[in-house]
Amino acid sequence: MSMLAQSLIVALLVLGSSVYAGWSLMPAGAKRDLAERLLRWPRPGWAARPLKRATVPVSGCGSCGGCAGATPPRKAPAVQTVTFHRRLP
C-alpha cells in the first residue's frame, strides 16, 4: 500500500470521527436545524434516516405523559425506615 493510500484512509477516518463527534456533542436545537437543512439535499435513503430522527422534537421532562411518545411519570419510591444504632463504648 502506498503512502498516498494510507494518508487518504487516515484522512477519511479523521474526518468521519470529527463529523461524528460534532454531531454527537451538538445541542438538540442546532442539530434539528442542521438536519432539516440537510434533508433538502438529495441523498440515499440510508443517509436520510438519522437526519429524519434528529428532526423529531424530544422532551426530557417525562412528568405529565401528555407528550407524544413520553413515558408515564415514575412512581414515588416506597417509604423506608432508617434505624440508627448506638456505638458501644
C-alpha positions in Angstrom: 0.0 0.0 0.0 1.4 3.3 -0.9 1.8 6.3 1.4 -0.8 8.2 -0.6 -3.4 5.5 0.0 -2.6 5.3 3.7 -2.8 9.1 4.0 -6.2 9.1 2.3 -7.5 6.4 4.6 -6.3 8.2 7.7 -7.8 11.5 6.4 -11.2 9.8 5.9 -11.1 8.3 9.4 -10.2 11.6 11.0 -12.9 13.4 9.0 -15.5 10.8 9.8 -14.6 10.9 13.5 -14.7 14.6 13.6 -18.2 14.7 12.0 -19.5 12.0 14.4 -18.1 13.9 17.4 -19.5 17.2 16.3 -22.9 15.7 15.6 -23.0 13.9 19.0 -22.0 16.9 21.0 -24.2 19.4 19.1 -27.1 20.9 21.0 -30.5 19.4 20.1 -31.8 22.7 18.6 -28.8 23.2 16.3 -28.9 19.5 15.4 -32.6 19.8 14.4 -31.9 22.9 12.3 -28.9 21.4 10.5 -30.8 18.1 9.9 -33.8 20.0 8.3 -31.4 21.8 6.0 -29.5 18.7 5.0 -32.8 16.8 4.3 -33.4 19.3 1.4 -30.4 17.9 -0.5 -30.7 14.7 -2.5 -29.2 11.6 -0.7 -29.6 7.9 -0.4 -32.3 6.5 2.0 -29.7 5.1 4.5 -28.2 8.6 4.9 -31.6 10.3 5.4 -32.8 8.0 8.3 -30.6 9.6 11.1 -31.5 13.1 9.8 -35.2 12.4 10.0 -34.8 11.1 13.5 -33.0 14.3 14.5 -35.8 16.5 13.3 -38.3 15.0 15.7 -38.5 17.3 18.8 -38.0 15.5 22.0 -38.9 16.5 25.5 -36.8 15.5 28.5 -39.4 16.2 31.3 -41.5 13.0 31.3 -43.7 14.4 34.0 -47.2 14.7 32.5 -47.2 11.9 30.0 -49.1 14.1 27.6 -46.3 14.4 25.1 -46.1 12.1 22.1 -44.0 9.1 23.0 -43.5 10.2 26.6 -43.2 7.7 29.3 -45.6 7.8 32.2 -44.4 9.6 35.4 -42.4 7.4 37.8 -44.0 6.2 41.0 -42.6 7.7 44.2 -40.2 5.3 45.9 -41.6 3.3 48.8 -41.0 4.8 52.3 -38.3 3.0 54.1 -37.5 3.3 57.8 -33.9 4.3 58.7 -32.7 2.9 62.0 -29.7 4.4 63.9 -27.7 2.1 66.1 -25.6 3.4 69.0 -22.0 2.5 69.1 -20.8 0.6 72.1 -18.1 2.4 74.1 
